Amino acid sequence: MLDIKVAGPGCRNCIELESRVKQALEELQTEATVMKITDYQDIAKAGIMMTPGLIINGKVVLQGKVPTVGIVKGHIVEAANSEK
């Protein structure tokens, strides 16, 4: 199962990214644990320099922008395929 983390302090863009992640998972019919990282020290430790950030299976895949659902789906599929 995928481990997805959305990093950000809770701003509008961070909330939107989390929403798009959940939509992408639903459309792909893929299960994952989705967590939020809101503490600035934890965000920095994860390697995120600009929020919002997206981490899948420990790898930073996006930061500093809100991608389309399609882009999020691409990252999820890529991570799922590398798990196999």
Summary of the structure (lengths in Angstrom):
residues: 84
radius of gyration: 11.6
end to end distance: 10.6
largest distance: 34.4
contacts: 263
relative contact order: 0.26
helix: 45%
strand: 25%
